[in-house]
Amino acid sequence: MSKNVGQALVDIYVAPKQVFNVLPEKKGWSWLPLLIILAVNTIGIWYFYSGMSPEWIVEQQIAQAAHNMTPAEIEQSRAVMGQMADKTGIISVGALLVMTPIMLAIMALYLMLVGNPGQKRPYGDWFAMAIWSNMPGVINMLGLIVLVLLSSDPNLPLTTANYLSINQLVLGLEPGQAWYAWAENFNLIFLWISGLFAVGLHSWSGYSAAKSTLLGFLPLLVIYGLWAVFI
């Protein structure tokens, strides 16, 4: 069992059950991982965009959508994007700071609904589980920071931010190909997060390992399963 929040920050990666076992009695612990998630992601995204030229950002954005656009639409979009390109880092950080708590709240609601509601565990506990389960995202962002540090050219492809996607690691599809968006958005970190959901549900709800695993991975299966059906 995790004895303090510092140990818990390590255990969530190597012995997550120990964190979830003690978390209901340690409600104040969850502020630190939340701050770490927000801080690391903010620094990572800002650093990723900070060295890029506005022209590079525009061309990268155009490259992602050009297959669906006419030449006239491309030129029009280039002009519009050019006005905002130098603010891409600020906009991305702002979106991250707004969307991260919202996504955590949605995850917590899902966990509460499936996590044996009869136990009447408060929503705040499930929000804490959602926070701790998203700690693998910190590893993902630290990896991106390392990639930027090691690069000799700050003008990296925008897709580098999703370097752990199935597309980046395995498929190598190009924009416009049928499975590109699906594979580019499927980040392997999602599997780790879903696995932590499963561990948390197994610890708190008394479900079997099989049921906990199914419920932990269900959002991922539904989202990407339905997406795949309509490709």
N, C-alpha and C positions, 0 to 999 in steps of 0.2 A: 504493500500500500504506500502511495506517495506521501511522504512526511511533510513536505513543504512545497510551495509553488515552484521554486527553482527545480526541485527534483521532478515535479509534475511536467515541467516544460521539456524535460528529457524523456520521461516515461511515456508521454503521449506518442512518441515515435517508436519506442522499443518495448513498452509494456503498458499499452493503453488501458487495459482492464484495471490496473492499479489506480489510474487517474479517475476513471468513472466510478469505481467503488467508493472513493472518498469525496467525490465532487459535491453530492447533495449537502454534506456538512461543511463544505468550504466554499460558500457562495461568493465570497470576496475574491477568490482566486481568479475568476474568469475575466476580471478587468485587465490583468496584465497580458494574457494572450490576445485579447481583443486589440489592445494598444499596439502590440507587436505586429499583428496582422496588418493593421492600418498603416503603421509607420513604415514597415518594410515594403509593403506594396506601393506606398506613396513615393518613397525614395527610389525604388526600382523603376517605376514607370517614368518618373521625372528624369532620372539619369538616362534611361533608354532614349528618350526623345531630345534631351538637352543638347546633344552634339550634332543633331541632324540639321541639314539645311532645309529651309522651307520648300525649296524647289524639289528636293529629293522626296520629302513627305508627300507632296502633291502627286508626283509621278508614281509613287508607290500606291497611293490611294486610287489613282486612275487605273493602274494595272489590275487592281482587284475587280474593277467594275467595267472595264472597257469592252469586254465580250458581249455585254448587253446594251451597248450604246452606239449611236451613230457618230461619225466624225464631228458633226456639229454639236452633238450633246457632249462629246468629250471636251471640246474646246470651251463650251459654256461651263462645264463642271470644273475644268482646270482654273478658270477665272474666279469662280466662286470659292473653290478650295484654297486658292492662293491667298485670299484675303484672311483666311483663318489658320493657315499652315503654321505660322510662327507662334500660335497659341495652342497648338495641339497638345503639348505637355500639360499645360494648365487645365485645359478642358478634360483631358484624360484623368488627371488627378482628381478634379472635382467630381467627375462621374464615378470614380472609384469610391470616394469618400461618401457619396450619397447611396450608391447601389450596394456596397458591402453590407451595411446594417440591414437594408431591406431584404437582401438575399438570406442573410442569417436568420432574420425574423420568419421568413417563409419556410426555411428548413426546420426551424424550431417548431413551427406550427404543424408541419408534417410529422415530425417525430412525436409530438404530443398526441396527435390523432391516432397514430398507429401503435404507440408505446403503452398499450394497456391502460386506457383512460380510467378504468375502474379504480386505479390506485390513487387518482386525484393528485398526482404530482404536479406542482405549480408550473406554469409556463416558463418562469424564469429558470427553472432547472433544465428544461429542454433547450432554452436559448443558450445556456452554458454548454450543454452538450454540442450544440451546433458550432459554437465558437471553437471549442477544443478540437472538434473533428475537422475543422478547416485549417488546422496548423500545418498540414502538409503543403498548403499553398505558400507558406513562408519559404520552404525549401525550394519550391518552384521559382519564386521570385529571386531568391539568392543566386540560383543558377543563372538566371537571366543577367543579373548584375555581373557575375563572373564572365559571362560571354561578352558583355560590352567591354569589360576591363581588358579582356584578352584580344579584342579586335583592334586592328591597326587603323580601321576606317570607321568613324562614328556613324556613317550613313549605312546602317544595317537594314536589310529587308524588314519591313514591318512585321512580317510573319515570324521573325525571330522571337517575338514576344510569346509565341505559342510553340516554342521549340520542343515541347514534350507531346505535341499532338500526334495522332496516328499518321497523319499526312506527312509531317516533318520527319518523323522517325522511320517510316516504312514505305508509304505509298508514293510520295513525291508527285501528287496530282497537281495540275495547273488550273488557275482560275478559268471557269467555264466548263470544266469537265464535271460529269454528273455527280460524283461523290465528293467533289472538292470541299464544299462548305461543310458537309457532314464530318469528313475526316479531319479537316483543319480545326474544327471546333471541339473534337473529342480529345481531350487532354488526359493523359494517363494518370495525372494527379487525381482526377475524379474517381478513379478506382480505389485509390488509397482512402480518400474521404468517405466513400461509400462503405469501405471496409470498417472504418472507425464508427460509422453509424451502426453497423451490425454489432460491433463489440459493445457499444453503449447500450443498445436495445437488449442484448443478451444479458448484460450486467444489471440493468434496471428493471426489465419487464419480466424476467424469468422465462422468456421464450426459449425454444430449442435453438441450437446453433443454425439449423437449416432455416427455420422461420425468421430468425434474426437476420441472417444473410439475405434472404429474399426481400425482406422489408428494407434493409439497408441499401440494397442495390436497386430497389423498385423504381425510384424516381429516374435514375439513369437509364434503366431499361425502357421505361415508358417514353421518356423524352427522345432518346436516340432510336428507339424501336419504331415509334410513330413517324419520326423524321425519315427513317430509312424506307418505310412503306411508301411514302409519297415522293421518293426520288425517281 
